[in-house]
């Protein structure tokens, strides 16, 4: 991705946020501890990384109904903890 393409993508995200398509949320209070628990429990089996665990932990803390990702490791972890994936 070129610098100009990256700037366009960031601008599109900012525009989408302003339009209410995406909502900015803070990391939930319990997500970091849960992230560590997920990493210890599933890291060796699934090869998940810290950010994979953090994304799934946030989804759990936010009580997400579905977990959307293009990342295989995140998807495997999300399914392992009972989230429906797409």
N, C-alpha and C positions, 0 to 999 in steps of 0.2 A: 504494500500500500504506500502510495506516495504521500508526501507531506500535505499536498493540496487535497488529496482524497480523504486523508484523516481529518483535516479541518472541516471538510464538507460533512463527514459523518458526525462529527461532534456538533456541528451547527444543526444538523437534522435532529439529533437527540435533544438539544436545547429547545428547538422549535416544538418538538413533540411534547416535551415537559410543559412548556408554556401553554400548549393546547389541551393539556390534561390527559394526554394519552399515557404517559408514564408518570408515576408518582415517586418522589424521592422519600425513602424511609431510612431511619437510622438503624444501625445494627442493634437488634434486641439485646437486652441486658444479659440473658442467659445463653446467648448464641456462642460466645467464645468458649465457655466451659463445655457446652454440648459439642462444639467443634473438636475439642480435644478428646472427648469421650468417643466420638465417631472415628477419629483418626486412630486411636488406640485399638478400638474394637474391629474396625474394618480395613484399616490401612494395609496391614500385612496381607490380607486375603484379596482385596480388590485393587491394591496399588493406588489408592486415592491420595491426593496431595492436600495440603492445608487448605487451599482455596476451594477445592472440591468439597471438603468437609464443612467449610464455613458457609458455602452457598446452601448446602442441604440443611445445615443447622438453622440458618435463617428461615428457610422455607418451613421447617418444623415449628420454629418459634412463632412465625406469623400465621400458623395453621393453614398453610396453603392447601388448596384442593388439588392442584396439579403442579408438577415440576417440569418445566420446559428447559431443555438443554440439547446442545449438539455434541456435548462431551460424553464419551462412553463411560468414563469412570464416574462422573457425577450421576449419570443415569443409573448405573449399577448400584451405587450407594443409595440413591433416592428410592429405588425399588426395594432394596434390602431393608430399609427402615419403614416401608409401607406407603410411600408416596406413589401416586399415579403419575406416570411419566408420559411425555410426548416427544 
